[in-house]
Amino acid sequence: MQFRFDEAEATHRAAIEVEPNSFATRFAFGIFCQELNRFDQARPAYERALAIARKGAREADVAMALNNLGMLLRDQNRMEQAREAYEEALKTYRRLATENPETYLPDVARTLKNLGILTSVPS
């Protein structure tokens, strides 16, 4: 690991410039920022990824963005907003799991785990 975060950020931003409506590019930038505790940059990246997924009616991407947004909101102590994001993600993953349980039941479990963690955090 070389810890060249400025270069990595520049590369993420260049990718966004090339393909501004890419769910994967926006989502990856959100993860990158969240891992560096750059929450003010991570949230808009996740929200844009979510909007792109909703526009394309890609339910799995919608749920994935909501789950990560929930984790970010939890990290920011925005517990009620985090709960709302997790619950919407869970609803979507459960619907997807009825059609394809092998693929989506692990996502249901992960989102339930995240809700459990949220519930155990003192207010």
N, C-alpha and C positions, 0 to 999 in steps of 0.2 A: 504494500500500500504506500503510495507516494504522497498522499495528503495534498494534492494539487486541486483544491476545491474551486479556486477561481477559474482555472482552466476548464474544469468539469462544468461549472455553471455556464461559462461562455459557450461550451459545446451544446449544452441543453438549449440555451437561448437561440443558438444558430439553427438547431433542428426545428425549433418552434417557428422561426422565421421562414424556413423552407416549407414547412407543412403546418400552418397555424391551426388547421382543423383536424389534427390527428389526436385521437383519444390517447393513444399510446405515448405520444411525445409529451402531452400535457400531464398525463398521469405519472410518468417517470420523473418529470420535473417536480411534481408534488412530493413524491417519495424522497427525492434527493434533498429538497428543502426541509422536509419534516425531519429527516435523519440528522440534519445539521441544526435543528431547533430554529429554523428560519420560518416560523409559523406564519408571519405576515406575507411571505411569498408562497408558502405551501397551500394555504387556503384558496387563493384565487386560482391556482393551478388545478386543484381538485375540482373546484366549482366549474371551471371551464371544461375540464374533462367530462364532468357530469352533464353539462349542457350539450356537449357534442354527442355523448352516448344517448341522451334522451332524444335529441333531434334525429339520430339514426335508428331509434327504436331498438337499440341493442341492450336488452335487459340485463344480461350478465355484466356488461361494462357499467351499466347504471348501478347495479348492486355493489360492484367492486369499488366504484368511486364513493358511494355512500358509506361503505364500511371503512374505507381509509379516512374519509372526512370525519366520520365518527371518532376514530382514533385521535385525529388531530384536535377535534373539539374537546375530547376528554383530556388531552395533554394541556389544553388551555383552560381547563376547569369550567368549561361550558357544558355542564352535565346534561341539562335538559335538551339542548340542541344535539348533543352527542347521542342521547337516547332516541331522539326522533330519527336521526340518520341511520342508526343501527336497526331500528324497528322497520323502517322502509326497506333497508337492505335485506333484512330477514324475510319480510313478506315476499319480496321478489325472488330470493333464493329458494324459498319454500315452493313457490309456484313453478320455478324452473326444475326443482327436484322431483316434482310429480311427473314430469315428462322424461327426465333424465337423472334418476337418483344417483347413479354411479359417479356422475360428474359433479353434481351440485350438493349432495348431502354433506361432503366435507366443508363446503362453504357455509351451509346452514349451521354446522357445528362450530365453525370458527366465529361466526357472527353471534351465536348464543354465548360462546365463551367471552367475547368482548362485552356483551350485555351483562354477563355475570361479573366481570371485572368492574364495570361501571357501577353496578349495584353495590359492590363491596367497598367502593371508595367513600370515605367519610365525607359528609357534606360540610 
